[in-house]
């Protein structure tokens, strides 16, 4: 595969949009974890909330790995 001068010009916008999408997903998941943590502190259905927080932590970790952090 030959890379010309125009190839980076095509790739850079796509990379930044991809990272923006992962950032938005990360922020949405982090917001969910915060809400669930508040519910947990109030004592609402602790077992289910803990399972959801654990699942969301895994998803956040995957998003961070995809961003290369």
CNS distance restraints for C-alpha pairs under 8 A (distance, minus, plus):
assign (resid   3 and name CA) (resid   7 and name CA) 6.03 0.50 0.50
assign (resid   4 and name CA) (resid   8 and name CA) 7.97 0.50 0.50
assign (resid   5 and name CA) (resid   9 and name CA) 7.44 0.50 0.50
assign (resid   6 and name CA) (resid  10 and name CA) 6.44 0.50 0.50
assign (resid   7 and name CA) (resid  11 and name CA) 6.29 0.50 0.50
assign (resid   8 and name CA) (resid  12 and name CA) 5.98 0.50 0.50
assign (resid   9 and name CA) (resid  13 and name CA) 7.45 0.50 0.50
assign (resid  10 and name CA) (resid  14 and name CA) 7.17 0.50 0.50
assign (resid  11 and name CA) (resid  15 and name CA) 6.17 0.50 0.50
assign (resid  12 and name CA) (resid  16 and name CA) 6.30 0.50 0.50
assign (resid  13 and name CA) (resid  17 and name CA) 6.20 0.50 0.50
assign (resid  14 and name CA) (resid  18 and name CA) 6.12 0.50 0.50
assign (resid  15 and name CA) (resid  19 and name CA) 6.23 0.50 0.50
assign (resid  16 and name CA) (resid  20 and name CA) 6.10 0.50 0.50
assign (resid  17 and name CA) (resid  21 and name CA) 6.20 0.50 0.50
assign (resid  18 and name CA) (resid  22 and name CA) 6.40 0.50 0.50
assign (resid  19 and name CA) (resid  23 and name CA) 6.10 0.50 0.50
assign (resid  19 and name CA) (resid  67 and name CA) 6.39 0.50 0.50
assign (resid  20 and name CA) (resid  24 and name CA) 6.19 0.50 0.50
assign (resid  21 and name CA) (resid  25 and name CA) 6.26 0.50 0.50
assign (resid  22 and name CA) (resid  26 and name CA) 6.04 0.50 0.50
assign (resid  22 and name CA) (resid  63 and name CA) 6.32 0.50 0.50
assign (resid  22 and name CA) (resid  66 and name CA) 7.75 0.50 0.50
assign (resid  22 and name CA) (resid  67 and name CA) 6.84 0.50 0.50
assign (resid  23 and name CA) (resid  27 and name CA) 6.18 0.50 0.50
assign (resid  24 and name CA) (resid  28 and name CA) 6.21 0.50 0.50
assign (resid  25 and name CA) (resid  29 and name CA) 6.21 0.50 0.50
assign (resid  25 and name CA) (resid  63 and name CA) 7.67 0.50 0.50
assign (resid  26 and name CA) (resid  30 and name CA) 6.08 0.50 0.50
assign (resid  26 and name CA) (resid  60 and name CA) 6.07 0.50 0.50
assign (resid  26 and name CA) (resid  63 and name CA) 6.42 0.50 0.50
assign (resid  26 and name CA) (resid  64 and name CA) 7.65 0.50 0.50
assign (resid  27 and name CA) (resid  31 and name CA) 6.12 0.50 0.50
assign (resid  28 and name CA) (resid  32 and name CA) 6.42 0.50 0.50
assign (resid  29 and name CA) (resid  33 and name CA) 6.32 0.50 0.50
assign (resid  29 and name CA) (resid  56 and name CA) 6.64 0.50 0.50
assign (resid  29 and name CA) (resid  59 and name CA) 7.90 0.50 0.50
assign (resid  29 and name CA) (resid  60 and name CA) 6.66 0.50 0.50
assign (resid  30 and name CA) (resid  34 and name CA) 6.29 0.50 0.50
assign (resid  30 and name CA) (resid  60 and name CA) 7.49 0.50 0.50
assign (resid  31 and name CA) (resid  35 and name CA) 6.35 0.50 0.50
assign (resid  32 and name CA) (resid  36 and name CA) 6.16 0.50 0.50
assign (resid  33 and name CA) (resid  37 and name CA) 5.98 0.50 0.50
assign (resid  33 and name CA) (resid  53 and name CA) 5.92 0.50 0.50
assign (resid  33 and name CA) (resid  56 and name CA) 6.88 0.50 0.50
assign (resid  33 and name CA) (resid  57 and name CA) 7.94 0.50 0.50
assign (resid  34 and name CA) (resid  38 and name CA) 6.31 0.50 0.50
assign (resid  35 and name CA) (resid  39 and name CA) 6.41 0.50 0.50
assign (resid  36 and name CA) (resid  40 and name CA) 6.09 0.50 0.50
assign (resid  36 and name CA) (resid  49 and name CA) 6.31 0.50 0.50
assign (resid  36 and name CA) (resid  52 and name CA) 7.96 0.50 0.50
assign (resid  36 and name CA) (resid  53 and name CA) 6.89 0.50 0.50
assign (resid  37 and name CA) (resid  41 and name CA) 6.18 0.50 0.50
assign (resid  37 and name CA) (resid  49 and name CA) 7.91 0.50 0.50
assign (resid  37 and name CA) (resid  53 and name CA) 7.73 0.50 0.50
assign (resid  38 and name CA) (resid  42 and name CA) 6.42 0.50 0.50
assign (resid  39 and name CA) (resid  43 and name CA) 6.45 0.50 0.50
assign (resid  39 and name CA) (resid  44 and name CA) 5.69 0.50 0.50
assign (resid  39 and name CA) (resid  49 and name CA) 7.78 0.50 0.50
assign (resid  40 and name CA) (resid  44 and name CA) 5.72 0.50 0.50
assign (resid  40 and name CA) (resid  45 and name CA) 7.40 0.50 0.50
assign (resid  40 and name CA) (resid  46 and name CA) 5.77 0.50 0.50
assign (resid  40 and name CA) (resid  49 and name CA) 6.48 0.50 0.50
assign (resid  40 and name CA) (resid  50 and name CA) 7.65 0.50 0.50
assign (resid  44 and name CA) (resid  49 and name CA) 7.86 0.50 0.50
assign (resid  45 and name CA) (resid  49 and name CA) 6.34 0.50 0.50
assign (resid  46 and name CA) (resid  50 and name CA) 6.02 0.50 0.50
assign (resid  47 and name CA) (resid  51 and name CA) 6.36 0.50 0.50
assign (resid  48 and name CA) (resid  52 and name CA) 6.27 0.50 0.50
assign (resid  49 and name CA) (resid  53 and name CA) 6.12 0.50 0.50
assign (resid  50 and name CA) (resid  54 and name CA) 6.12 0.50 0.50
assign (resid  51 and name CA) (resid  55 and name CA) 6.21 0.50 0.50
assign (resid  52 and name CA) (resid  56 and name CA) 6.11 0.50 0.50
assign (resid  53 and name CA) (resid  57 and name CA) 6.06 0.50 0.50
assign (resid  54 and name CA) (resid  58 and name CA) 6.49 0.50 0.50
assign (resid  55 and name CA) (resid  59 and name CA) 6.45 0.50 0.50
assign (resid  56 and name CA) (resid  60 and name CA) 6.07 0.50 0.50
assign (resid  57 and name CA) (resid  61 and name CA) 6.13 0.50 0.50
assign (resid  58 and name CA) (resid  62 and name CA) 6.32 0.50 0.50
assign (resid  59 and name CA) (resid  63 and name CA) 6.31 0.50 0.50
assign (resid  60 and name CA) (resid  64 and name CA) 6.18 0.50 0.50
assign (resid  61 and name CA) (resid  65 and name CA) 6.22 0.50 0.50
assign (resid  62 and name CA) (resid  66 and name CA) 6.21 0.50 0.50
assign (resid  63 and name CA) (resid  67 and name CA) 6.30 0.50 0.50
assign (resid  64 and name CA) (resid  68 and name CA) 6.32 0.50 0.50
assign (resid  64 and name CA) (resid  69 and name CA) 5.60 0.50 0.50
assign (resid  65 and name CA) (resid  69 and name CA) 6.00 0.50 0.50
